[in-house]
Amino acid sequence: MKTLILATLLRALTPLFISFALYMFFRGHDKPGGGFIAGLIASIPFMLHAMVFGYERTRQVFRVKPTILAALGLLMALLSGFFAVLKGEPYLTSAWVTQELPLVGKIGTPIFFDFGVLLVVFGVVLQITFLLTEE
């Protein structure tokens, strides 16, 4: 289903989708948003790429296996809770850095959990997309 219009739009919109996903990710650990919605938004350009250019070309562009990303994300989300255990607190208790970062805000263990969720969602959506588009 390759058309010039869709291919051109995809090239133009991919950086916007990725930028918006990053915005939602960094905004979400403190406000609505976060890893889940960021993972969905980040996967949209790759889903469109698979629809426009086909499975084989998309696999050439995206060389990492989506299941590996999902597994790494799950591991990261699980490990983010152990910072609290090391301090003698219950698993998944948040720990925060006292200094705020410009444009990001407070940094703490929830950002690692959210990034793990982002990788899981991104990997699962891509795997489903690849399974549906492969011939």
A tleap script that builds the chain and sets N, CA, C and O, in Angstrom:
source leaprc.protein.ff14SB
mol = sequence {
  NMET LYS THR LEU ILE LEU ALA THR LEU LEU
  ARG ALA LEU THR PRO LEU PHE ILE SER PHE
  ALA LEU TYR MET PHE PHE ARG GLY HIE ASP
  LYS PRO GLY GLY GLY PHE ILE ALA GLY LEU
  ILE ALA SER ILE PRO PHE MET LEU HIE ALA
  MET VAL PHE GLY TYR GLU ARG THR ARG GLN
  VAL PHE ARG VAL LYS PRO THR ILE LEU ALA
  ALA LEU GLY LEU LEU MET ALA LEU LEU SER
  GLY PHE PHE ALA VAL LEU LYS GLY GLU PRO
  TYR LEU THR SER ALA TRP VAL THR GLN GLU
  LEU PRO LEU VAL GLY LYS ILE GLY THR PRO
  ILE PHE PHE ASP PHE GLY VAL LEU LEU VAL
  VAL PHE GLY VAL VAL LEU GLN ILE THR PHE
  LEU LEU THR GLU CGLU
}
set mol.1.N position { 0.820 -1.186 0.000 }
set mol.1.CA position { 0.000 0.000 0.000 }
set mol.1.C position { 0.868 1.254 0.000 }
set mol.1.O position { 0.474 2.271 0.572 }
set mol.2.N position { 2.015 1.204 -0.616 }
set mol.2.CA position { 2.917 2.345 -0.609 }
set mol.2.C position { 2.406 3.429 -1.550 }
set mol.2.O position { 2.198 3.196 -2.741 }
set mol.3.N position { 2.213 4.602 -0.996 }
set mol.3.CA position { 1.877 5.761 -1.804 }
set mol.3.C position { 2.847 6.865 -1.444 }
set mol.3.O position { 3.372 6.909 -0.332 }
set mol.4.N position { 3.078 7.743 -2.376 }
set mol.4.CA position { 4.010 8.847 -2.160 }
set mol.4.C position { 3.535 9.761 -1.037 }
set mol.4.O position { 4.337 10.227 -0.228 }
set mol.5.N position { 2.243 10.013 -0.989 }
set mol.5.CA position { 1.700 10.912 0.035 }
set mol.5.C position { 1.902 10.321 1.427 }
set mol.5.O position { 2.372 11.012 2.330 }
set mol.6.N position { 1.552 9.048 1.608 }
set mol.6.CA position { 1.720 8.416 2.918 }
set mol.6.C position { 3.187 8.312 3.314 }
set mol.6.O position { 3.531 8.531 4.475 }
set mol.7.N position { 4.044 7.983 2.371 }
set mol.7.CA position { 5.471 7.873 2.668 }
set mol.7.C position { 6.048 9.220 3.088 }
set mol.7.O position { 6.841 9.293 4.027 }
set mol.8.N position { 5.652 10.284 2.396 }
set mol.8.CA position { 6.128 11.628 2.736 }
set mol.8.C position { 5.591 12.072 4.089 }
set mol.8.O position { 6.328 12.627 4.904 }
set mol.9.N position { 4.315 11.828 4.325 }
set mol.9.CA position { 3.720 12.178 5.620 }
set mol.9.C position { 4.394 11.421 6.757 }
set mol.9.O position { 4.629 11.983 7.827 }
set mol.10.N position { 4.700 10.173 6.533 }
set mol.10.CA position { 5.336 9.361 7.566 }
set mol.10.C position { 6.702 9.927 7.942 }
set mol.10.O position { 7.047 9.994 9.122 }
set mol.11.N position { 7.473 10.332 6.945 }
set mol.11.CA position { 8.783 10.934 7.223 }
set mol.11.C position { 8.647 12.229 8.016 }
set mol.11.O position { 9.463 12.515 8.892 }
set mol.12.N position { 7.624 13.001 7.711 }
set mol.12.CA position { 7.428 14.280 8.395 }
set mol.12.C position { 6.858 14.099 9.800 }
set mol.12.O position { 7.213 14.845 10.713 }
set mol.13.N position { 5.980 13.118 9.977 }
set mol.13.CA position { 5.278 12.968 11.254 }
set mol.13.C position { 6.025 12.126 12.288 }
set mol.13.O position { 5.761 12.251 13.484 }
set mol.14.N position { 6.945 11.277 11.854 }
set mol.14.CA position { 7.652 10.411 12.800 }
set mol.14.C position { 8.354 11.197 13.904 }
set mol.14.O position { 8.183 10.858 15.075 }
set mol.15.N position { 9.139 12.232 13.587 }
set mol.15.CA position { 9.768 12.992 14.680 }
set mol.15.C position { 8.748 13.657 15.609 }
set mol.15.O position { 9.001 13.805 16.804 }
set mol.16.N position { 7.608 14.054 15.066 }
set mol.16.CA position { 6.574 14.662 15.906 }
set mol.16.C position { 5.982 13.644 16.876 }
set mol.16.O position { 5.778 13.950 18.051 }
set mol.17.N position { 5.707 12.443 16.390 }
set mol.17.CA position { 5.175 11.396 17.262 }
set mol.17.C position { 6.171 11.046 18.371 }
set mol.17.O position { 5.791 10.914 19.534 }
set mol.18.N position { 7.439 10.899 18.007 }
set mol.18.CA position { 8.461 10.547 18.996 }
set mol.18.C position { 8.633 11.679 20.009 }
set mol.18.O position { 8.757 11.425 21.207 }
set mol.19.N position { 8.641 12.920 19.537 }
set mol.19.CA position { 8.759 14.069 20.447 }
set mol.19.C position { 7.576 14.142 21.402 }
set mol.19.O position { 7.751 14.395 22.594 }
set mol.20.N position { 6.381 13.923 20.883 }
set mol.20.CA position { 5.196 13.969 21.735 }
set mol.20.C position { 5.201 12.815 22.736 }
set mol.20.O position { 4.771 12.978 23.878 }
set mol.21.N position { 5.686 11.654 22.308 }
set mol.21.CA position { 5.795 10.515 23.227 }
set mol.21.C position { 6.762 10.839 24.367 }
set mol.21.O position { 6.488 10.522 25.525 }
set mol.22.N position { 7.890 11.470 24.039 }
set mol.22.CA position { 8.839 11.866 25.082 }
set mol.22.C position { 8.227 12.897 26.024 }
set mol.22.O position { 8.421 12.830 27.238 }
set mol.23.N position { 7.492 13.842 25.466 }
set mol.23.CA position { 6.813 14.840 26.291 }
set mol.23.C position { 5.837 14.164 27.256 }
set mol.23.O position { 5.826 14.471 28.448 }
set mol.24.N position { 5.027 13.251 26.744 }
set mol.24.CA position { 4.053 12.562 27.588 }
set mol.24.C position { 4.744 11.700 28.646 }
set mol.24.O position { 4.261 11.572 29.771 }
set mol.25.N position { 5.872 11.117 28.273 }
set mol.25.CA position { 6.612 10.300 29.232 }
set mol.25.C position { 7.123 11.151 30.390 }
set mol.25.O position { 6.887 10.820 31.552 }
set mol.26.N position { 7.813 12.235 30.086 }
set mol.26.CA position { 8.393 13.059 31.145 }
set mol.26.C position { 7.337 13.822 31.931 }
set mol.26.O position { 7.536 14.120 33.109 }
set mol.27.N position { 6.239 14.134 31.304 }
set mol.27.CA position { 5.152 14.815 32.000 }
set mol.27.C position { 4.424 13.837 32.910 }
set mol.27.O position { 3.935 14.224 33.972 }
set mol.28.N position { 4.347 12.594 32.510 }
set mol.28.CA position { 3.481 11.625 33.160 }
set mol.28.C position { 3.924 11.112 34.503 }
set mol.28.O position { 3.097 10.606 35.261 }
set mol.29.N position { 5.202 11.222 34.835 }
set mol.29.CA position { 5.583 10.709 36.147 }
set mol.29.C position { 5.134 11.643 37.260 }
set mol.29.O position { 5.236 11.300 38.438 }
set mol.30.N position { 4.641 12.810 36.899 }
set mol.30.CA position { 4.189 13.779 37.892 }
set mol.30.C position { 2.745 14.222 37.650 }
set mol.30.O position { 2.074 14.692 38.569 }
set mol.31.N position { 2.274 14.071 36.415 }
set mol.31.CA position { 0.930 14.499 36.013 }
set mol.31.C position { 0.352 13.423 35.095 }
set mol.31.O position { 1.022 12.423 34.836 }
set mol.32.N position { -0.885 13.603 34.591 }
set mol.32.CA position { -1.440 12.595 33.670 }
set mol.32.C position { -0.541 12.365 32.454 }
set mol.32.O position { 0.003 13.313 31.888 }
set mol.33.N position { -0.397 11.146 32.071 }
set mol.33.CA position { 0.496 10.741 30.984 }
set mol.33.C position { 1.299 9.559 31.483 }
set mol.33.O position { 0.804 8.775 32.293 }
set mol.34.N position { 2.503 9.416 31.026 }
set mol.34.CA position { 3.374 8.372 31.543 }
set mol.34.C position { 3.768 7.349 30.509 }
set mol.34.O position { 3.604 7.550 29.306 }
set mol.35.N position { 4.297 6.239 31.011 }
set mol.35.CA position { 4.873 5.228 30.147 }
set mol.35.C position { 3.900 4.543 29.215 }
set mol.35.O position { 4.249 4.235 28.076 }
set mol.36.N position { 2.674 4.298 29.681 }
set mol.36.CA position { 1.727 3.567 28.846 }
set mol.36.C position { 1.362 4.371 27.601 }
set mol.36.O position { 1.500 3.882 26.479 }
set mol.37.N position { 0.902 5.586 27.797 }
set mol.37.CA position { 0.488 6.401 26.647 }
set mol.37.C position { 1.691 6.765 25.783 }
set mol.37.O position { 1.568 6.850 24.561 }
set mol.38.N position { 2.855 6.981 26.402 }
set mol.38.CA position { 4.062 7.284 25.624 }
set mol.38.C position { 4.453 6.095 24.750 }
set mol.38.O position { 4.874 6.277 23.607 }
set mol.39.N position { 4.318 4.880 25.281 }
set mol.39.CA position { 4.614 3.685 24.488 }
set mol.39.C position { 3.676 3.528 23.307 }
set mol.39.O position { 4.098 3.142 22.217 }
set mol.40.N position { 2.395 3.829 23.525 }
set mol.40.CA position { 1.430 3.764 22.421 }
set mol.40.C position { 1.747 4.800 21.347 }
set mol.40.O position { 1.744 4.492 20.156 }
set mol.41.N position { 2.019 6.027 21.779 }
set mol.41.CA position { 2.302 7.103 20.820 }
set mol.41.C position { 3.592 6.814 20.059 }
set mol.41.O position { 3.656 7.036 18.850 }
set mol.42.N position { 4.621 6.323 20.750 }
set mol.42.CA position { 5.899 6.034 20.092 }
set mol.42.C position { 5.777 4.895 19.081 }
set mol.42.O position { 6.556 4.832 18.129 }
set mol.43.N position { 4.822 4.005 19.272 }
set mol.43.CA position { 4.682 2.873 18.347 }
set mol.43.C position { 3.914 3.235 17.074 }
set mol.43.O position { 3.993 2.508 16.085 }
set mol.44.N position { 3.183 4.331 17.083 }
set mol.44.CA position { 2.364 4.711 15.923 }
set mol.44.C position { 3.179 4.848 14.641 }
set mol.44.O position { 2.769 4.297 13.620 }
set mol.45.N position { 4.326 5.561 14.635 }
set mol.45.CA position { 5.067 5.669 13.366 }
set mol.45.C position { 5.526 4.322 12.817 }
set mol.45.O position { 5.567 4.127 11.602 }
set mol.46.N position { 5.871 3.394 13.703 }
set mol.46.CA position { 6.322 2.082 13.242 }
set mol.46.C position { 5.159 1.245 12.724 }
set mol.46.O position { 5.319 0.459 11.790 }
set mol.47.N position { 3.990 1.416 13.333 }
set mol.47.CA position { 2.794 0.743 12.814 }
set mol.47.C position { 2.471 1.271 11.419 }
set mol.47.O position { 2.193 0.496 10.504 }
set mol.48.N position { 2.509 2.590 11.264 }
set mol.48.CA position { 2.242 3.188 9.951 }
set mol.48.C position { 3.295 2.762 8.933 }
set mol.48.O position { 2.973 2.500 7.774 }
set mol.49.N position { 4.557 2.694 9.369 }
set mol.49.CA position { 5.638 2.267 8.475 }
set mol.49.C position { 5.378 0.852 7.964 }
set mol.49.O position { 5.579 0.565 6.784 }
set mol.50.N position { 4.933 -0.024 8.852 }
set mol.50.CA position { 4.633 -1.403 8.436 }
set mol.50.C position { 3.467 -1.439 7.459 }
set mol.50.O position { 3.454 -2.255 6.538 }
set mol.51.N position { 2.487 -0.560 7.653 }
set mol.51.CA position { 1.342 -0.525 6.740 }
set mol.51.C position { 1.730 0.060 5.385 }
set mol.51.O position { 1.251 -0.402 4.349 }
set mol.52.N position { 2.592 1.071 5.387 }
set mol.52.CA position { 2.962 1.751 4.138 }
set mol.52.C position { 4.020 0.965 3.371 }
set mol.52.O position { 3.873 0.748 2.168 }
set mol.53.N position { 5.086 0.536 4.049 }
set mol.53.CA position { 6.218 -0.083 3.366 }
set mol.53.C position { 6.249 -1.609 3.462 }
set mol.53.O position { 6.999 -2.257 2.732 }
set mol.54.N position { 5.453 -2.181 4.341 }
set mol.54.CA position { 5.426 -3.630 4.479 }
set mol.54.C position { 6.310 -4.128 5.612 }
set mol.54.O position { 7.167 -3.412 6.131 }
set mol.55.N position { 6.072 -5.364 5.967 }
set mol.55.CA position { 6.752 -5.992 7.103 }
set mol.55.C position { 8.264 -6.063 6.913 }
set mol.55.O position { 9.015 -5.677 7.808 }
set mol.56.N position { 8.716 -6.545 5.772 }
set mol.56.CA position { 10.152 -6.764 5.550 }
set mol.56.C position { 10.953 -5.473 5.681 }
set mol.56.O position { 11.994 -5.444 6.338 }
set mol.57.N position { 10.468 -4.422 5.062 }
set mol.57.CA position { 11.190 -3.136 5.118 }
set mol.57.C position { 11.193 -2.578 6.537 }
set mol.57.O position { 12.192 -2.010 6.976 }
set mol.58.N position { 10.101 -2.732 7.246 }
set mol.58.CA position { 10.028 -2.230 8.620 }
set mol.58.C position { 10.965 -3.017 9.526 }
set mol.58.O position { 11.587 -2.436 10.415 }
set mol.59.N position { 11.077 -4.317 9.322 }
set mol.59.CA position { 12.016 -5.123 10.118 }
set mol.59.C position { 13.456 -4.719 9.836 }
set mol.59.O position { 14.306 -4.812 10.720 }
set mol.60.N position { 13.744 -4.268 8.602 }
set mol.60.CA position { 15.090 -3.788 8.292 }
set mol.60.C position { 15.383 -2.482 9.024 }
set mol.60.O position { 16.500 -2.263 9.493 }
set mol.61.N position { 14.381 -1.622 9.117 }
set mol.61.CA position { 14.551 -0.336 9.804 }
set mol.61.C position { 14.634 -0.551 11.313 }
set mol.61.O position { 15.486 0.035 11.982 }
set mol.62.N position { 13.757 -1.381 11.841 }
set mol.62.CA position { 13.684 -1.631 13.278 }
set mol.62.C position { 14.301 -2.994 13.542 }
set mol.62.O position { 13.613 -4.011 13.463 }
set mol.63.N position { 15.583 -3.026 13.851 }
set mol.63.CA position { 16.325 -4.286 13.921 }
set mol.63.C position { 16.178 -5.029 15.243 }
set mol.63.O position { 16.387 -6.241 15.298 }
set mol.64.N position { 15.823 -4.318 16.302 }
set mol.64.CA position { 15.682 -4.954 17.613 }
set mol.64.C position { 14.373 -5.737 17.652 }
set mol.64.O position { 13.341 -5.252 17.187 }
set mol.65.N position { 14.416 -6.940 18.204 }
set mol.65.CA position { 13.183 -7.726 18.325 }
set mol.65.C position { 12.275 -7.057 19.357 }
set mol.65.O position { 12.717 -6.754 20.465 }
set mol.66.N position { 11.025 -6.829 19.006 }
set mol.66.CA position { 10.110 -6.185 19.952 }
set mol.66.C position { 9.937 -6.960 21.254 }
set mol.66.O position { 9.718 -6.359 22.306 }
set mol.67.N position { 10.033 -8.280 21.195 }
set mol.67.CA position { 9.891 -9.068 22.419 }
set mol.67.C position { 11.057 -8.824 23.378 }
set mol.67.O position { 10.886 -8.891 24.595 }
set mol.68.N position { 12.238 -8.542 22.831 }
set mol.68.CA position { 13.396 -8.204 23.675 }
set mol.68.C position { 13.129 -6.885 24.397 }
set mol.68.O position { 13.397 -6.761 25.592 }
set mol.69.N position { 12.601 -5.901 23.669 }
set mol.69.CA position { 12.263 -4.615 24.296 }
set mol.69.C position { 11.233 -4.796 25.405 }
set mol.69.O position { 11.365 -4.217 26.483 }
set mol.70.N position { 10.217 -5.594 25.138 }
set mol.70.CA position { 9.177 -5.822 26.145 }
set mol.70.C position { 9.764 -6.507 27.380 }
set mol.70.O position { 9.420 -6.151 28.507 }
set mol.71.N position { 10.638 -7.474 27.176 }
set mol.71.CA position { 11.254 -8.172 28.308 }
set mol.71.C position { 12.153 -7.235 29.114 }
set mol.71.O position { 12.134 -7.265 30.344 }
set mol.72.N position { 12.938 -6.406 28.428 }
set mol.72.CA position { 13.787 -5.436 29.130 }
set mol.72.C position { 12.945 -4.431 29.911 }
set mol.72.O position { 13.301 -4.044 31.024 }
set mol.73.N position { 11.843 -4.017 29.329 }
set mol.73.CA position { 10.950 -3.086 30.009 }
set mol.73.C position { 10.341 -3.693 31.256 }
set mol.73.O position { 10.242 -3.033 32.290 }
set mol.74.N position { 9.935 -4.946 31.162 }
set mol.74.CA position { 9.368 -5.629 32.325 }
set mol.74.C position { 10.416 -5.767 33.425 }
set mol.74.O position { 10.121 -5.562 34.602 }
set mol.75.N position { 11.631 -6.114 33.035 }
set mol.75.CA position { 12.720 -6.226 34.003 }
set mol.75.C position { 12.987 -4.881 34.679 }
set mol.75.O position { 13.164 -4.818 35.896 }
set mol.76.N position { 13.017 -3.805 33.883 }
set mol.76.CA position { 13.260 -2.479 34.442 }
set mol.76.C position { 12.151 -2.073 35.412 }
set mol.76.O position { 12.425 -1.527 36.481 }
set mol.77.N position { 10.910 -2.337 35.041 }
set mol.77.CA position { 9.786 -1.986 35.915 }
set mol.77.C position { 9.854 -2.768 37.225 }
set mol.77.O position { 9.594 -2.215 38.294 }
set mol.78.N position { 10.200 -4.039 37.144 }
set mol.78.CA position { 10.309 -4.852 38.359 }
set mol.78.C position { 11.469 -4.405 39.239 }
set mol.78.O position { 11.336 -4.334 40.460 }
set mol.79.N position { 12.610 -4.104 38.616 }
set mol.79.CA position { 13.787 -3.696 39.385 }
set mol.79.C position { 13.636 -2.315 40.011 }
set mol.79.O position { 14.290 -2.019 41.011 }
set mol.80.N position { 12.792 -1.474 39.443 }
set mol.80.CA position { 12.640 -0.118 39.990 }
set mol.80.C position { 12.095 -0.134 41.413 }
set mol.80.O position { 12.296 0.826 42.158 }
set mol.81.N position { 11.425 -1.180 41.795 }
set mol.81.CA position { 10.880 -1.278 43.146 }
set mol.81.C position { 11.890 -1.666 44.201 }
set mol.81.O position { 11.629 -1.512 45.393 }
set mol.82.N position { 13.043 -2.169 43.784 }
set mol.82.CA position { 14.024 -2.643 44.758 }
set mol.82.C position { 14.843 -1.530 45.394 }
set mol.82.O position { 15.515 -1.767 46.398 }
set mol.83.N position { 14.808 -0.317 44.838 }
set mol.83.CA position { 15.492 0.805 45.488 }
set mol.83.C position { 14.926 1.014 46.884 }
set mol.83.O position { 15.670 1.272 47.831 }
set mol.84.N position { 13.620 0.903 47.008 }
set mol.84.CA position { 12.971 1.086 48.309 }
set mol.84.C position { 13.322 -0.054 49.264 }
set mol.84.O position { 13.543 0.179 50.452 }
set mol.85.N position { 13.375 -1.271 48.755 }
set mol.85.CA position { 13.704 -2.422 49.598 }
set mol.85.C position { 15.103 -2.262 50.182 }
set mol.85.O position { 15.337 -2.613 51.338 }
set mol.86.N position { 16.033 -1.732 49.388 }
set mol.86.CA position { 17.396 -1.509 49.877 }
set mol.86.C position { 17.428 -0.495 51.015 }
set mol.86.O position { 18.321 -0.532 51.862 }
set mol.87.N position { 16.450 0.409 51.032 }
set mol.87.CA position { 16.365 1.409 52.102 }
set mol.87.C position { 15.512 0.927 53.274 }
set mol.87.O position { 15.315 1.668 54.237 }
set mol.88.N position { 15.005 -0.304 53.204 }
set mol.88.CA position { 14.193 -0.853 54.275 }
set mol.88.C position { 12.725 -0.481 54.196 }
set mol.88.O position { 12.000 -0.615 55.182 }
set mol.89.N position { 12.277 -0.018 53.044 }
set mol.89.CA position { 10.878 0.365 52.855 }
set mol.89.C position { 10.168 -0.691 52.010 }
set mol.89.O position { 10.829 -1.535 51.405 }
set mol.90.N position { 8.833 -0.659 51.957 }
set mol.90.CA position { 8.101 -1.639 51.145 }
set mol.90.C position { 8.449 -1.526 49.653 }
set mol.90.O position { 8.802 -0.457 49.154 }
set mol.91.N position { 8.335 -2.664 48.965 }
set mol.91.CA position { 8.604 -2.736 47.525 }
set mol.91.C position { 7.759 -1.704 46.774 }
set mol.91.O position { 6.579 -1.527 47.076 }
set mol.92.N position { 8.353 -1.036 45.812 }
set mol.92.CA position { 7.743 -0.012 44.954 }
set mol.92.C position { 7.401 1.293 45.678 }
set mol.92.O position { 6.628 2.099 45.158 }
set mol.93.N position { 7.963 1.511 46.860 }
set mol.93.CA position { 7.816 2.814 47.500 }
set mol.93.C position { 8.693 3.800 46.735 }
set mol.93.O position { 9.855 3.510 46.454 }
set mol.94.N position { 8.148 4.948 46.403 }
set mol.94.CA position { 8.875 5.932 45.597 }
set mol.94.C position { 10.017 6.560 46.380 }
set mol.94.O position { 9.899 6.830 47.575 }
set mol.95.N position { 11.113 6.785 45.688 }
set mol.95.CA position { 12.247 7.536 46.231 }
set mol.95.C position { 12.513 8.683 45.262 }
set mol.95.O position { 12.579 8.466 44.052 }
set mol.96.N position { 12.667 9.892 45.775 }
set mol.96.CA position { 12.803 11.080 44.942 }
set mol.96.C position { 14.122 11.784 45.195 }
set mol.96.O position { 14.628 11.796 46.317 }
set mol.97.N position { 14.672 12.368 44.146 }
set mol.97.CA position { 15.836 13.239 44.261 }
set mol.97.C position { 15.311 14.613 44.659 }
set mol.97.O position { 14.288 15.059 44.140 }
set mol.98.N position { 15.992 15.279 45.565 }
set mol.98.CA position { 15.482 16.565 46.062 }
set mol.98.C position { 15.573 17.678 45.026 }
set mol.98.O position { 14.765 18.607 45.053 }
set mol.99.N position { 16.526 17.607 44.126 }
set mol.99.CA position { 16.718 18.643 43.102 }
set mol.99.C position { 15.780 18.399 41.918 }
set mol.99.O position { 15.692 17.274 41.425 }
set mol.100.N position { 15.085 19.431 41.459 }
set mol.100.CA position { 14.236 19.307 40.266 }
set mol.100.C position { 15.044 19.644 39.021 }
set mol.100.O position { 15.918 20.511 39.054 }
set mol.101.N position { 14.750 18.957 37.927 }
set mol.101.CA position { 15.404 19.230 36.647 }
set mol.101.C position { 14.524 20.141 35.809 }
set mol.101.O position { 13.302 19.988 35.810 }
set mol.102.N position { 15.125 21.092 35.090 }
set mol.102.CA position { 14.319 21.969 34.233 }
set mol.102.C position { 13.596 21.159 33.161 }
set mol.102.O position { 14.164 20.224 32.596 }
set mol.103.N position { 12.368 21.513 32.887 }
set mol.103.CA position { 11.499 20.904 31.883 }
set mol.103.C position { 11.042 19.493 32.230 }
set mol.103.O position { 10.101 18.992 31.616 }
set mol.104.N position { 11.680 18.840 33.194 }
set mol.104.CA position { 11.314 17.477 33.556 }
set mol.104.C position { 10.593 17.456 34.899 }
set mol.104.O position { 9.586 16.765 35.054 }
set mol.105.N position { 11.094 18.197 35.851 }
set mol.105.CA position { 10.495 18.215 37.185 }
set mol.105.C position { 11.232 17.291 38.123 }
set mol.105.O position { 12.446 17.116 38.022 }
set mol.106.N position { 10.478 16.697 39.047 }
set mol.106.CA position { 11.072 15.810 40.045 }
set mol.106.C position { 11.470 14.485 39.397 }
set mol.106.O position { 10.763 13.952 38.541 }
set mol.107.N position { 12.618 13.972 39.829 }
set mol.107.CA position { 13.100 12.688 39.326 }
set mol.107.C position { 13.095 11.698 40.490 }
set mol.107.O position { 13.546 12.010 41.592 }
set mol.108.N position { 12.589 10.527 40.227 }
set mol.108.CA position { 12.563 9.492 41.250 }
set mol.108.C position { 12.417 8.120 40.621 }
set mol.108.O position { 12.471 7.969 39.400 }
set mol.109.N position { 12.234 7.133 41.465 }
set mol.109.CA position { 12.113 5.760 40.967 }
set mol.109.C position { 10.894 5.543 40.072 }
set mol.109.O position { 10.932 4.649 39.227 }
set mol.110.N position { 9.807 6.320 40.216 }
set mol.110.CA position { 8.684 6.104 39.294 }
set mol.110.C position { 9.038 6.317 37.825 }
set mol.110.O position { 8.406 5.726 36.949 }
set mol.111.N position { 10.042 7.153 37.541 }
set mol.111.CA position { 10.408 7.375 36.137 }
set mol.111.C position { 11.012 6.098 35.539 }
set mol.111.O position { 10.830 5.824 34.353 }
set mol.112.N position { 11.729 5.319 36.357 }
set mol.112.CA position { 12.273 4.051 35.869 }
set mol.112.C position { 11.148 3.042 35.634 }
set mol.112.O position { 11.164 2.292 34.658 }
set mol.113.N position { 10.177 3.036 36.540 }
set mol.113.CA position { 9.015 2.168 36.365 }
set mol.113.C position { 8.261 2.551 35.091 }
set mol.113.O position { 7.903 1.687 34.290 }
set mol.114.N position { 8.020 3.864 34.909 }
set mol.114.CA position { 7.309 4.338 33.720 }
set mol.114.C position { 8.066 4.008 32.436 }
set mol.114.O position { 7.452 3.656 31.428 }
set mol.115.N position { 9.403 4.118 32.466 }
set mol.115.CA position { 10.175 3.788 31.272 }
set mol.115.C position { 10.069 2.296 30.968 }
set mol.115.O position { 10.019 1.900 29.803 }
set mol.116.N position { 10.034 1.476 32.002 }
set mol.116.CA position { 9.813 0.044 31.802 }
set mol.116.C position { 8.465 -0.225 31.165 }
set mol.116.O position { 8.352 -1.048 30.257 }
set mol.117.N position { 7.433 0.475 31.645 }
set mol.117.CA position { 6.095 0.332 31.062 }
set mol.117.C position { 6.114 0.772 29.604 }
set mol.117.O position { 5.518 0.114 28.751 }
set mol.118.N position { 6.795 1.880 29.310 }
set mol.118.CA position { 6.910 2.369 27.930 }
set mol.118.C position { 7.501 1.281 27.038 }
set mol.118.O position { 6.973 1.008 25.960 }
set mol.119.N position { 8.590 0.662 27.478 }
set mol.119.CA position { 9.231 -0.377 26.662 }
set mol.119.C position { 8.330 -1.595 26.480 }
set mol.119.O position { 8.290 -2.181 25.398 }
set mol.120.N position { 7.610 -1.977 27.531 }
set mol.120.CA position { 6.698 -3.126 27.423 }
set mol.120.C position { 5.604 -2.833 26.404 }
set mol.120.O position { 5.350 -3.643 25.512 }
set mol.121.N position { 4.960 -1.686 26.533 }
set mol.121.CA position { 3.859 -1.333 25.622 }
set mol.121.C position { 4.374 -1.201 24.195 }
set mol.121.O position { 3.766 -1.730 23.264 }
set mol.122.N position { 5.491 -0.501 24.018 }
set mol.122.CA position { 6.089 -0.316 22.697 }
set mol.122.C position { 6.420 -1.669 22.068 }
set mol.122.O position { 6.092 -1.913 20.907 }
set mol.123.N position { 7.068 -2.543 22.830 }
set mol.123.CA position { 7.447 -3.854 22.316 }
set mol.123.C position { 6.255 -4.727 21.967 }
set mol.123.O position { 6.256 -5.394 20.932 }
set mol.124.N position { 5.239 -4.728 22.819 }
set mol.124.CA position { 4.059 -5.561 22.567 }
set mol.124.C position { 3.286 -5.058 21.349 }
set mol.124.O position { 2.867 -5.855 20.509 }
set mol.125.N position { 3.098 -3.749 21.251 }
set mol.125.CA position { 2.370 -3.191 20.096 }
set mol.125.C position { 3.124 -3.483 18.802 }
set mol.125.O position { 2.512 -3.846 17.798 }
set mol.126.N position { 4.450 -3.328 18.819 }
set mol.126.CA position { 5.225 -3.632 17.606 }
set mol.126.C position { 5.170 -5.116 17.263 }
set mol.126.O position { 5.059 -5.479 16.092 }
set mol.127.N position { 5.247 -5.966 18.268 }
set mol.127.CA position { 5.174 -7.406 17.996 }
set mol.127.C position { 3.831 -7.769 17.380 }
set mol.127.O position { 3.776 -8.540 16.422 }
set mol.128.N position { 2.756 -7.225 17.915 }
set mol.128.CA position { 1.425 -7.479 17.347 }
set mol.128.C position { 1.355 -6.950 15.920 }
set mol.128.O position { 0.829 -7.619 15.031 }
set mol.129.N position { 1.886 -5.750 15.702 }
set mol.129.CA position { 1.897 -5.165 14.354 }
set mol.129.C position { 2.672 -6.049 13.388 }
set mol.129.O position { 2.216 -6.301 12.273 }
set mol.130.N position { 3.844 -6.522 13.812 }
set mol.130.CA position { 4.658 -7.362 12.940 }
set mol.130.C position { 3.963 -8.690 12.646 }
set mol.130.O position { 4.033 -9.192 11.524 }
set mol.131.N position { 3.299 -9.254 13.639 }
set mol.131.CA position { 2.579 -10.512 13.409 }
set mol.131.C position { 1.413 -10.322 12.440 }
set mol.131.O position { 1.125 -11.201 11.628 }
set mol.132.N position { 0.749 -9.180 12.528 }
set mol.132.CA position { -0.389 -8.925 11.640 }
set mol.132.C position { 0.031 -8.564 10.219 }
set mol.132.O position { -0.704 -8.840 9.271 }
set mol.133.N position { 1.208 -7.949 10.058 }
set mol.133.CA position { 1.618 -7.506 8.719 }
set mol.133.C position { 2.528 -8.500 8.010 }
set mol.133.O position { 2.740 -8.387 6.802 }
set mol.134.N position { 3.067 -9.467 8.736 }
set mol.134.CA position { 3.973 -10.416 8.090 }
set mol.134.C position { 3.165 -11.351 7.195 }
set mol.134.O position { 2.035 -11.724 7.510 }
set mol.135.N position { 3.775 -11.715 6.076 }
set mol.135.CA position { 3.048 -12.518 5.084 }
set mol.135.C position { 3.354 -13.981 5.220 }
set mol.135.O position { 2.826 -14.796 4.463 }
savepdb mol mol.pdb
quit
